[in-house]
Amino acid sequence: MSDAPSFKPSIKLLDATMIVAGSMIGSGIFIVSADITRNTGSAGWLLLVWLITGFMTLTAALSYGELSAMFPRAGGQYIYLKEAYNPMTAFLYGWSFFTVIQTATIAAVGVAFAKFTAYLIPAFSEENILLHLGFIDISAAQLLSILVIVLLTYMNTRGIEGGKTIQTTFTLTKLISLAGLIIFGLIAIKPGVWHANWQNAWHLHPLTTDGSSPSYTTIAALGAIAAAMVGSVFSSDSWHNVAFVAGEIKNPKRNIGLSLFLGTAIVTIIYLLTNITYLAVLPLPDIAHAAKDRVAVSVAQAVMGNAGPIIIALLIMVSTFGCNNGIILAGARVYYTMANDGLFFKKAGQLNKASVPAIALWFQCIVACLWCLSGRYGDLLDMISFVVVAFYMLTIFGIFILRRKRPDAERPYKAFGYPVLPLLYILMGLAFCGLLFVYKPRFTWPGLFITLSGIPVYYLAGSHKKKKGGNMAAEDPASDHHRKTSPLSQPNS
């Protein structure tokens, strides 16, 4: 057993922070402000939507710090839900993570990479259909997104060092590049545009192509805010990926919580400043109706001339490539932990010679590639955002449960602002998910259905495990001590 591969703790605080920031910054910040502006119709509400999302993200990250310090093991949110609730709740998260949350996010970011590659190389356009299969058409953009996902998966099977290096390098590059866009944009501020954008800054209304400004009813206004937040929530998601690689982080009880705070704070500030730059350069109608929602490209064109769109397209390609690397790297650790609980394919619970869960990475790759073929960017956003926030709420409520169930447990870090901030997040999340149900049912209902479909799968996996006489794969040796002391980890829990 001593010769069996095991996770190697080689990720330092900077690397962990870059996993947080790099997994968050993908394509969204360059695109989704167009949809937010169409829904809200004003500069004040554009920034407020990003501010609300940033507040929710920071609150969630600070709350997760307590959980990550209590359970610094591979699996992250899956482990937290199992400890706070029960194995079935954790499995439903893991099932949703595999079928929707992580894999569809990988697909959405891959599609965005292809979309901006097509800006430079039109042959990769979504309009360039390569295969007509009757029930589905496969475009060059879809094929490119699949190839990128396969490439990054392969690179991450080679070991954590390569994935870590790619992540840190690409994240630092895009942070510096975004800072450059902000600086150049603010230097090139157009006072007339800025002043016009802040006229009636808090008039919440849809911004239509014909220039009309119909008013919302009160309920419809709340729905518009929720619809607008879909893009900002997606753009701010995946910050918790660092917790999935806890078994490979040096001093995880300190560095996971600290990297969560630093990464989310950096990205929140960058996002707000980027949107201020948009407002300083482009009139609101130009933001709302930018060609194919490429707001950043329009800003770069206005600031840097003809070279601007090329520069920004390259930046977004770097951004989405690095983002997908972080998401792919982290996600497979969840399936690894599930497999060791006997709730996923047995092979996914094994590490290769490079001490990474290679089989779990390839399972994730296959599903992500299928998502690339199934839906458009916006459709994937709607489905992901609802399911993600629902599980964030459950996990944060788990802090309240664990404070009661285990009052004497070691807590190297305690959730900032407890109980007010975690409770506020839950209330805001309930409002967001409820409004999406009403105003964007087309993909929120399927997201919920996919999640609940995991219930019969859980019982089938459980019955199979009983027939086998226990877990289908060996447990993670790193968590032996925890299993001896935690009643929730016993076989009958």
C-alpha positions, 0 to 999 in steps of 0.5 A: 500500500505504501507504494500506491500513488497518492496526492502530492501537496505541491500547490502553494498559496499563489498557485491556489489563489491563481486557481480561484481567480483563473477558474472565475475569469473565463469569457463572461466578463467580456460578453455578459454585460451586454445581456445585463444591460439589455435587462436593466437598461441603466448604468447604475443597475449594470454595476449594481448587478455585478456588485450584488454578485460580487458580494454574494461570491465573497460572502460564500467564499468567506463562509467556505473558509470555515468548511475547508479548514475543518475538512481539508481533503480532496472533494471540497463541496462534496465532502462538506455536504456529506458531513453536514447532511448525509451521503445522499445529499453529497451524491446529488451534488456530485451527480449534478456536478458531473452531469451539469455544473462542472461539465457544462461549465467546461463546455460553455467556456470551450464554446467561448474560446472557439467563438473568439478564435473565430473572430481571428480565424473565420473558418472556426465560426459557428456558421461553418457547419462541418457535419450534417447528422440529421438530428444535429449539425456540428460546426467548426466552433464546436469541434474546436471547443472539443479539441481544446477540452481533450488537449487540456484533459490530456495535459492534466493527466500528466501530473499536477505540476503541469496543470499548476504551471499552466494555471498560474501562468495564464491567470497572471497573464490575463490579470495583467491584460485586464488591468491594461484594458482598464487603464487604457480604457479609463485614459481614453474616457469619453466624458460625453459618453460617461455623462450620458450613461449616468442620466437616469442611472437607476431607471430599471427598464429593458433596452430594446433595439428600437430605442424604446424604454418600456417600464417594468412592473414591480414583479417583472423588475425583480425577474429582470434583475434575476435574469441579468444576474445569470451572466454575472453569477456564471462569470463569478462561479468556479471560485470554490474549485480550489477546495477540490484539490485540498489534498494537493495544497500545502498547509490547506487549513490556512491556504484554502480559506486565504486563497478563496478570499484573495482570489474572489476579492481580486476578481470582484474588483477587476470585474467592477473596474472593467464594467466602469471602463465599458461605461466610460467608453461606450454608450449604453445602447452600444453595450447592450447591442454589441455585435454577438455580445462582444462588449470588450471587442467594441471597447478595444476598437474604440480605445485602440483602433483596428488593432484593439479587437485583435488584441482583445480576442487574443486576451479572451483566448488566453483567458478561456484557455486558462479558465478551462484548465483550472476547471478541468484540473479541479473537477476530477477530484470530486469524482475520485472522492465519490468513487472512493465512497462507492458512488461512482465508477470504480476506476475513477477512484484510482490515481495514475503514476503521476498521482492524478485521477486520470480516469476521472479526468477522461470521464469528465472530458467525455460529458463536457464534449457532449455538452459542447454539441448540445446547447448554445452558450446562453442556454448553458448559462441558465441551467448552470447558474440555477443549480450552482446557487442552489447547492451553494445555499445548501452548503452554506446552511451546512455551517449552521448545522455543523455548529450545532452538531459539532460545537467542539470541532476544531475550526482553525477559521470561522465564517466571517460575519456569522450568522448574518452574512451566511444567512443573507446569502441564503436569502438572496440565493432563494430569491435568485433561484425562485425568480429564475424558476418563474422567468427562465423556466426553459432551462431551470426546470431541466437543471432541477430534473437532472439533479433529482434524477440522481436519487434513483441512481444513488439507490442503485449505486448503494444496492450495488455496493451492498452486493459487493460487501462495501465500497467499490474502491479503496478509501482515500488514505489521507482521511483515515483519521477523520473516518475513525472519529466522524459518525457521519463517515461510518458505514451505517450513516 
